[in-house]
Amino acid sequence: MVYSEMNGALRIGTLAPTRERLQMAGLRQKIDLLRGLLDGETARTGPLYVDVDVTSRCNLSCVGCFYHSPEVEDDERHDPVKGDIPLDLAKELFSDLRKMGTNSIILQGAGEPLLYPNLLELISFAKQNGFDVMVLTNGTLLGREMCEGLIESHLDTLRVSLWASSSGQYQLNYPGNRPGLFEKTVEGIRRVVRIKGEVQSAVPRIVLYHPINRTNFETIERFVALGLDIPVDGLTFAPMNTVRDSLAHLALTEDERDGVLAQLRKLRTRFDRLSIDHNIDEVLLRYDLGEKWWQDMPCYTTWFHARFRIDGNIQPCGRCDPSLSLGNFSQDPFQKIWNGPAFRSFRRQARSRPGMESLRRSCDCDYCCYVKDMSRIHRVLKWLPASISNLSRMPEWVGVPKAK
């Protein structure tokens, strides 16, 4: 089946394909989230969704990777602990998260998750415990056995990061890798779709993820055509992070960015007409807020999210230096860490502009991928009286724009 302007009546559901997942939370969770925010530093609900590293090993060197890019300067490169997460430790973590009401688990890594030998067992365990599960992959390892395993595990979403829409563009964005990987990746994605059809499975839903930079901003339409031809269930985009200017030569100029924004707005209308899932509202907001969004609102990430590393260390997000740890779940239960001194201190510090300036030394916050969820929270708090919302102890933050 190929998408076209004629089959726009086909509906494929709501994927929540990126990190915008507060909408998946129940009313009780949202109320408890607000109660904690009003208190100031103690969360009244567990994280609503989490990112879990399963391996640091990778078979690619993506140009924009914090860990493996050959173009990121050594002093800005994140150097994770080498290896894989122990399966028993991951299962223990998931059991903790289930008790805390977490809804969604995103399996990824400072490497390629499909290299993790226990991936399918871990997905199955998570699904048996009621989680919505997403796997982030570069798509190069989607052989038939892996595709069948992902389908049989009942994985909800497979998000494939694809920075290119042609073989030549692939070489620019994945330097040093052998020719033919672009074609292999596309064929692997098609294979998942074919096998799903053979076994009549609705999952995993396939989402293509396309960071935008100077090598590919002029070929967004070609990327869209590729996705519709496969066909995938969702198309998502992101501004490329320059990793503290290590990749500044790949950043868009202001005129180029304006052209991309205009094109994305047109695509939003087209995707909505065809009922194709996308994240364009989020991308437009990230561009509107810009790299320095943290000057205009606090960071609320640690109220609804956590990032788990393979050695047990817990961080606010994947953009933080590995040295910034808020606890280690191989040493303490996560329930204890979640409202422990380090988490409470981070939440308190992230609610002021001076605090954000300080945290920026350890976290690369430019074009944050959590800003849509954070802006939802910020709009609610902005309307509450200072005596209720603790805003009297915060500097005056400007309003958050909506995606245009």
N, C-alpha and C positions, 0 to 999 in steps of 0.2 A: 504494500500500500504506500502510495506517495501522496504527500500533502499537496494540495493545489488550491487556487482560489475557488474551485468548484466544490470542494468537500469541507468547507469551513464549518458545516454543521456538526462535524465530529467533535465530541467533547472528551477531554482527557483528564478532567478533575483538577484539583488544586494540589500542587506539589510541595508548596513551601520549599522551593528548590535550593535556596541559599540559607543564610543563617537567620532569616527573618522568621522566627518561630514562636514569638510570643502569642501570635494569633491561635496557635494550637493549644495553648494552656486553657484549662477550665476556669470557670468563674471563681471558684474557691481559691485556686492558685493565684489568680490575679489580685484578689482581695488580700491574700496573705503577703504577696509581693509588695503591695502598696503599704500595708501595715509596717513591714520592715523598713521601707524607705522613710516613712514618717518617723520611725524611731531613730533613724540616723546611721546605724552601723550593724545592727543584728538582723539577719534575714529570718523571716518567719516561714519560708518555704525553701525547699532545696533548689538546686539549679534546674531550670526547665529544660535545658539542653546542654550537652557537653561534647567537647572534642576529645577523642582518645587517640593518642599516638600508639601504633602497634609495631612500628619498626623505624629504624633510622637508615636502613639500607635502601638504595635506589639504583635503578638501571638507566637513569637519564640525568642530564645536567641542564635543567630548564633555566633559561636566561634570568628569569625573575625570582628564582628560588633563594630563600634566605639561607639555605643550608648547603646547596650543591652548585650554585651558579658560578661559573668560572669568571664572571665579570663583576661579582660583588667583592668589594675590598675586604682584605683579611680581617681588619679591625671591626668590620660591621657584620661579618659572617657569623651566624649562629652555629655553634659547634656542639651538637647534642651528644649525649651518651650513646655509644655505639651498641647495636644489637636489637633484640626484639623484646616486647613486653612478655613476661611470664604468663602463660594461659591461666593458671590458678589465681594469680594476682588480679588479672583483668576480670575474671568471674566474680571474685570477692568484691571488687569495686562495683560491678553491675548490681550485685545484691544489695550493697549499701545504697546505691542510687535509686533502686526500686523502692526501698523503704522511705526514701526522702521525696518521692513523687516526681522524679525526673521522667520526662516523656520521651526524649529523643537523644539518640547517640549517633555521633558522626565519627566514623572510623577513618583515620587518615594516618599521617606520620610525617616525620622529618625525612621520610623516604616513601617508597611505593608500597601501599598496603597489600597489594596482591602478591608481594614477596613474603608476607608473613605466613609461615607454614600452618598456623592454626586459625586462619581467617574464617573459613567456612564454619568450623565448630563454634567460634566465638559469635558469629552472626546468629547461628541457630540458637545458642544459649540466650542471647539478647532477645530474640523474637519470642522464645518460650517464656521469657519474663515480662513480656508485654511492651517492649520498647519499639518505637519507630526507629529504623536503622538506615543510615546512609553511609555509603562507602565513596571516598574520593580517590580517584585513580588517574594515572596518565594514559590508560587504555592500551598499553602495548602488550599486555599479557593475557588478553581475552581469547585464549584458545577454547576449543569446544568443551573440554573437561571443566575448565574454570567457569565458563558461561553456564553450563548445566548445574554446577555446584551453587553458584550464586542464585539461580532460579529456585533450586530445591531448598535452599536455606530460607526462602521467603524474604530475602532482602527487599526493603521498600524502595530505595532509590540508589541508583548507580550514577554518580556524577563524574563525567570524564572531562578533565582539563585539557583543552585543545587550543593552543595559542596560534594555530595556523589553519589555513584553508587550502593549502597547496604544498607540494613536496619542497619547493624552493623556500617558501616561507617557513616551513618546519625546520629546515636547516639553520635559518637565522635565529629561531627562538629556542632551539635545542642544540646548541653548538657542540661539535665533537662527536655526534652520534651517527651511526651508520646510515647510509641511504636506505630508503624503503620503509622506514618506520611510520611515516605518515600514512602510506597505503595500508600497512599492517594494522595500524590503529583504527582506521576507518572500517576495514574489513572486520575487525574484532567487534566493533559496535554493531555493525550489520548482523553479525553472527548472533549476538544476544537477542536482537529483534527477531531474527528468523526462528531461533529455538523457542522463544516465548510463544511465537505463533504455532509452532509444532505441538507444544504441550498445552496450549491455550491458557497461558499464565498472564495475568495482568501486571505482575511484578517480576523483576524490579523495573520501575520507571526509569527511563534513560534521559539524563539531562546533560547537555553540552555546556561547558563553562569556558568563556572566551575573554581573558584579560586583554585590554586594548592598549597598544603601544604604537610607536612610530613605524614598526614593520608591518602592521596589519590593519591600521585604522581605515585605510582606503579600500579594504576588501571585506568589510563587514557583510555586505549583501551576498558575497560569495560564500561566506561562512553560513549565513542563514539558509541559502539554497542547499548547501551540503546537509545541514541538519534536517531540513524538510524532506529531502530526498531519501534519507536513511530509512525510515523517518524516526526522529527522536520525540520524546514526550515534552521536552522543555528546552528552551534556549536562554542562557544566562550570560551576563557580561559583568565586567568590573574594570575600574580604573587601575592601571598598573602602578604598584608601589615602587618607588625608586630606591628603596633600601638606603635611606639617608643619603640620597644623591649619588650612590654608587652607579645607578643606572639612569642618571639624569639625561644622558644622550638618547635614551629611548622614550623620554616623556614627550607628550604632545605640546605643541605651541598653543597659545591662546586661540588663534584662528582655527587650528586643527581641532581643538577641543570643541569649539562652537559648532563646527561642521559635524562632528560626531554626535553632539547633543541633538542637533536638528534631525539627523538620520535616525537616532534612537526614538525620538518622539513619533516619527512617521512609522517606524516599526511597531511601536506600541499600539497604534491604531490598527495596523494590519494584523498583529498577533491577536488582539482582542476580537477582531472580526472573525478570525479563524479558530478562536478558542484554544490558542496555543499558550501554554504556561510560560511565564517569563518573569524577570526581576527588574524590568526597566524603570519602574518607579523608584526602586531602591538605588539603582545606578545613577539616575538623575539627581537624587538627593545627595548621594556621595559627592558628585561633581559640584552641586550647588553649595554644599557646606565646605568643600575644598579640603586641602591637606590639613589646614589648621583649624578644623572643627572644634578642637579641644579648647580653643580660646573663647568659644561661645556657649558651651554647655559642659556639665560634668561628665565623667565616665561612670556609667551605671552597670558596666559589664558584669562585675562580680556579684551582682544581685540575682542574676538569672543564668549565669554561665560559668564554666571552669574548663581549663585545658589540662589534660593528664598526660604526663610524659612516661616513657617506657621504664624509667627508673623509679617511678612512684611520685616524683615531684609534681606539684600542682601549681599552675600559673593562671593569671587572669585570662590570657589569650595567647595565641601562637606568635604574636608580634613581640612578645616580651623576651628579653635576654634570658637564656637558661639559668643564669645565676639568681634571677628573681623567683624565689620559691615561696609559696604561702603555706607550705606543709608537705608532708610525704605520706601517702596512703599505705605504703608498705610498713610504716611505723605506727600510724594511728588510724582509727576508723575515720572515714571521710565525714561522718556526722559531727565528729569532734572538731575537725579542721575547719569545716565550713563556717562556723561562727567562732573560731579561735582567734587569738590576738592578731595574727598576721592578716587574716581576711578582714577583720573589723578595722584594723589600721588602714588597709588599702582603701576600703570603702570611704572612710572618713577623709583620707587625704585626697581622694579623687573627686570630692565634692567642692573643692575650691580651685580657683585659677592658679594660685601659687603651688598648690599641691599637684595639679596637673603638670605644671612646668617642671617640677621635681621628678615626677614619674616618667616624664618623657626621656629622661636620661637612660632609663632601663627598657622602655617600650617604644617601638616605632609605630606611632598612632596615625600616621598620614593615611588619608582615605580609608578610615576604619570600616571594616565590613559589618560592624554591629550598630552603625549609627541609626538605622531605621527603627530597630527595637528601642534604642536609647532615646530617640526623639519622641517616640510614643510616651515613654515614661516622663520625659522632661515636660511635655505639653500638659500632662495631668498635674504635675507638681507646680508648674508655673501658675495654674489657676487657683491653687489652694492658698489660704491666708498664711502669712509667714509664721504665725504663732502655731499653726498646725503642722506645716510642712518642713520646718527647720530651715526654710529659706532665709530666715533672718540671720542665720549664721553663715550664709554663703554670699559671695559677691553678686552683684546684679548681672545676671546672664541675659543675653539677648535672646529673642525668640528663634525657633528653629523653622526654616523655610520648608514648605511642602515641595515635592517634586513637580516641576513645571512641564 
